């Protein structure tokens, strides 16, 4: 089967840039949208694309596609398309990068949504129980909140990534490694899971180094982790929508509210730029304003 320029680009992302499989899969889905549009408009592949074609593609994404993509999704697809054309130009497969002037739509600033500490405690308590899956889910939730890990980072953990009783080794985007402390609550929950639950789950499948296991003894999937958190939120009766990223947002917000330095939080979250972490300072500022308005007798 003949390799296409898109195949070469995806291989470049996976091998040379070391992007995670989930990230490469996301790029592939974006490029399927692009390739289908090129084909439907009689354009013979990326090498035949013009700047005008790219402008038409942007309009298609936002107005003509059924259903139209949200602004954030359009920005993501265009970022992928620009990366493809830049790669083709760098490799000498096309004479010029026709996407160099392409600008994605401006995204509105969306502040991360954290939940109060009391809601975090209610969420974790709701996952409790004596069944192996209950102990696993409690350990998973405690670890997500204690470390600010992305759900993909948590389910990718191996037992050996528990460096000792104090810290855990996480692998972020691009395989970047960071060491994050485990709080006492998370340590106890993980220890209980390792002693009382993981051996029982492991016996149901083939031996695996994975830390968190599913009911058949295999590595816990991202979807199963999402379901565990959703079920705990429903049991706890939380009014707001809760996802694994909610715990990451809450981790960062609560640290900053407690006085942590923004650059320390940046390291713990694995952000490459402190500007990304500083978004959380806006959340804490909003909280302070709300508290001030509610409490000060001459604030309103």
C-alpha positions in Angstrom: 0.0 0.0 0.0 1.4 3.4 -1.1 2.3 5.8 1.7 0.7 9.2 1.4 2.1 12.6 2.6 -0.4 12.4 5.5 1.0 9.0 6.5 4.5 10.5 6.5 3.3 13.5 8.6 1.6 11.2 11.2 4.7 9.1 11.3 6.8 12.2 11.9 4.6 13.2 14.8 4.8 9.8 16.4 8.4 8.9 15.8 10.4 12.2 15.5 8.3 14.4 17.7 7.4 11.6 20.1 3.7 12.6 20.5 1.4 10.2 22.4 -0.7 7.8 20.5 -3.9 9.5 21.6 -2.6 12.9 20.3 -1.6 11.3 17.0 -5.0 9.8 16.7 -6.6 13.2 17.2 -4.4 14.6 14.4 -5.5 11.8 12.2 -9.2 12.5 12.8 -8.6 16.2 11.9 -6.8 15.2 8.7 -9.6 12.8 7.7 -12.0 15.8 7.8 -9.5 17.8 5.6 -8.9 14.9 3.2 -12.6 14.3 2.7 -13.2 18.0 2.0 -10.3 18.1 -0.5 -11.7 15.0 -2.3 -15.3 16.4 -2.4 -14.0 19.6 -4.0 -11.9 17.9 -6.6 -8.6 19.0 -5.1 -5.9 16.4 -5.7 -4.3 16.3 -2.2 -2.4 18.8 0.0 0.2 19.6 -2.7 -2.5 21.0 -4.9 -4.1 23.3 -2.2 -4.0 27.1 -2.6 -4.5 29.8 -0.1 -8.0 30.4 -1.5 -8.8 26.7 -0.9 -7.8 27.1 2.7 -10.1 30.1 3.1 -12.9 28.0 1.7 -12.1 25.2 4.0 -12.4 27.5 7.0 -15.8 28.7 5.9 -16.9 25.1 5.3 -15.9 24.1 8.9 -17.8 27.0 10.5 -20.9 27.3 8.3 -21.3 24.6 5.7 -20.4 21.4 7.5 -23.2 19.4 9.1 -23.0 20.0 12.0 -20.7 23.0 12.0 -17.7 22.8 14.2 -17.3 24.9 17.3 -14.7 27.7 17.3 -12.4 25.7 19.5 -12.7 22.6 17.2 -12.1 24.8 14.1 -8.9 26.2 15.7 -7.7 22.6 16.5 -8.3 21.3 12.9 -6.6 24.4 11.4 -3.6 23.9 13.7 -3.3 20.3 12.4 -3.7 21.4 8.8 -1.0 24.1 9.2 1.3 21.5 10.7 0.8 19.2 7.7 1.5 22.0 5.2 4.5 23.2 7.1 5.9 19.6 7.2 5.4 19.2 3.5 7.3 22.4 2.8 10.1 21.5 5.2 10.5 18.1 3.5 10.6 19.7 0.0 7.4 17.9 -1.1 5.8 21.2 -2.0 7.4 24.5 -3.2 5.9 26.6 -0.4 3.8 26.5 2.7 0.4 27.8 1.5 -0.9 27.8 5.1 1.6 30.3 6.5 -0.9 33.1 6.5 -3.8 31.0 7.8 -5.1 32.3 11.1 -7.5 30.3 13.3 -10.5 32.0 14.7 -9.9 33.8 18.0 -11.0 31.8 20.9 -12.9 33.3 23.8 -11.1 32.8 27.1 -12.7 30.0 29.1 -11.7 29.8 32.7 -11.1 26.3 34.0 -14.0 25.0 36.2 -13.0 23.8 39.7 -15.2 22.5 42.4 -15.0 23.4 46.1 -13.0 21.3 48.5 -16.2 20.0 50.1 -17.4 18.7 46.7 -14.1 17.0 46.1 -14.4 15.2 49.5 -18.0 14.2 48.7 -17.0 12.9 45.3 -14.2 10.7 46.8 -16.4 9.5 49.6 -19.1 8.5 47.1 -16.6 6.1 45.4 -15.9 4.3 48.7 -16.7 0.7 49.4 -15.0 -2.6 50.1 -15.3 -4.1 46.6 -12.0 -4.2 44.6 -13.4 -1.7 42.1 -14.5 0.6 44.9 -11.0 0.6 46.3 -9.5 1.1 42.9 -11.9 4.1 42.1 -11.1 5.7 45.5 -7.4 5.4 44.8 -7.8 6.8 41.3 -9.8 9.8 42.5 -7.4 10.5 45.3 -4.4 10.3 43.0 -6.0 12.5 40.4 -6.8 15.2 43.0 -3.5 14.8 44.8 -1.3 15.1 41.7 -3.3 17.1 39.2 -2.7 14.3 36.7 -4.5 14.1 33.4 -6.7 11.0 33.1 -4.4 9.7 30.3 -1.4 10.0 32.6 -3.2 8.3 35.5 -4.3 5.2 33.5 -0.9 5.0 31.9 0.8 4.6 35.3 2.7 1.4 36.1 3.2 0.1 39.6 6.9 1.0 39.3 6.0 4.7 38.7 5.2 4.9 42.4 8.8 5.9 43.0 8.3 5.5 46.8 5.5 6.2 49.3 5.9 9.9 48.8 6.0 10.6 45.1 4.7 9.4 41.7 6.3 9.6 38.3 4.0 11.0 35.6 4.5 11.1 31.9 2.9 14.1 30.2 2.5 15.3 26.7 5.4 14.3 24.4 6.6 11.8 27.0 7.8 14.6 29.3 8.4 13.2 32.8 7.7 14.9 36.1 7.7 13.8 39.7 4.7 14.9 41.8 4.2 14.3 45.6 1.4 12.2 46.9 -0.5 13.5 49.8 -1.3 11.3 52.8 -4.9 10.6 51.8 -3.8 9.5 48.3 -1.0 7.3 49.8 -3.4 5.5 52.1 -6.0 5.0 49.3 -3.3 3.7 46.9 -1.8 1.4 49.5 -5.3 0.0 50.3 -5.9 -0.7 46.6 -2.5 -2.3 46.1 -2.9 -4.6 49.1 -6.6 -5.5 49.0 -7.8 -5.0 45.5 -5.2 -5.1 42.7 -4.1 -8.7 43.4 -7.7 -9.8 43.0 -8.2 -7.8 39.8 -4.8 -9.0 38.4 -5.7 -12.6 38.9 -8.5 -12.2 36.4 -6.2 -11.5 33.5 -2.7 -11.8 32.1 0.1 -10.2 34.2 0.5 -6.5 33.5 2.6 -3.7 35.1 -0.3 -1.3 35.0 -1.2 0.3 38.3 -5.0 0.6 37.7 -6.7 -2.5 36.5 -10.2 -3.1 35.0 -12.5 -5.9 36.0 -10.8 -8.3 33.6 -7.4 -7.6 34.9 -6.3 -5.4 32.0 -5.1 -1.8 32.2 -8.0 0.5 33.1 -9.2 2.4 30.0 -9.7 6.2 29.9 -13.4 5.5 29.3 -13.7 3.4 32.4 -11.9 6.1 34.4 -14.4 8.7 33.1 -17.3 6.4 34.1 -16.0 5.9 37.6 -15.8 9.6 38.1 -19.3 10.2 36.6 -20.8 7.5 38.8 -19.2 8.9 41.9 -20.5 12.4 41.0 -24.0 11.0 40.6 -23.9 9.2 43.9 -22.6 12.3 45.6 -25.4 14.3 44.1 -23.1 17.0 42.7 -25.0 19.6 40.7 -22.1 20.5 38.5 -20.7 18.3 35.7 -17.6 16.5 36.9 -14.9 15.0 34.7 -11.3 13.9 35.3 -10.1 17.3 34.2 -12.3 18.9 36.9 -10.1 17.3 39.5 -7.0 18.7 37.7 -8.5 22.1 37.6 -9.5 21.8 41.3 -6.0 20.7 42.2 -4.4 23.8 40.6 -7.1 26.2 41.9 -6.9 25.0 45.5 -3.1 25.1 45.5 -3.1 28.7 44.4 -5.8 29.6 46.9 -3.7 28.0 49.6 -0.7 30.3 48.7 1.3 28.1 46.3 3.6 29.8 43.9 2.3 29.8 40.3 5.7 28.4 39.0 5.5 25.5 41.4 2.0 24.7 40.2 3.3 25.0 36.6 5.8 22.3 37.3 3.3 20.1 39.1 0.8 20.3 36.2 3.5 19.8 33.6 2.7 23.0 31.7 5.4 24.1 29.3 4.5 27.7 29.7 3.7 29.6 33.0 1.1 31.6 30.9 -1.1 28.4 30.8 -1.0 28.1 34.6 -1.7 31.7 35.2 -5.2 31.2 33.9 -5.9 29.6 37.3 -4.9 32.9 39.0 -7.9 34.5 37.2 -10.2 31.9 38.8 -8.9 32.6 42.3 -9.2 36.3 41.7 -12.8 35.8 40.6 -13.4 33.8 43.8 -11.9 36.6 46.0 -14.1 39.2 44.3 -17.2 37.1 44.9 -16.4 36.6 48.5 -15.6 40.3 49.0 -18.9 41.3 47.4 -20.8 38.9 49.5 -19.1 39.8 52.8 -18.2 43.5 52.8 -21.0 45.8 54.0 -20.1 48.5 51.5 -19.2 46.3 48.5 -22.6 46.5 46.8 
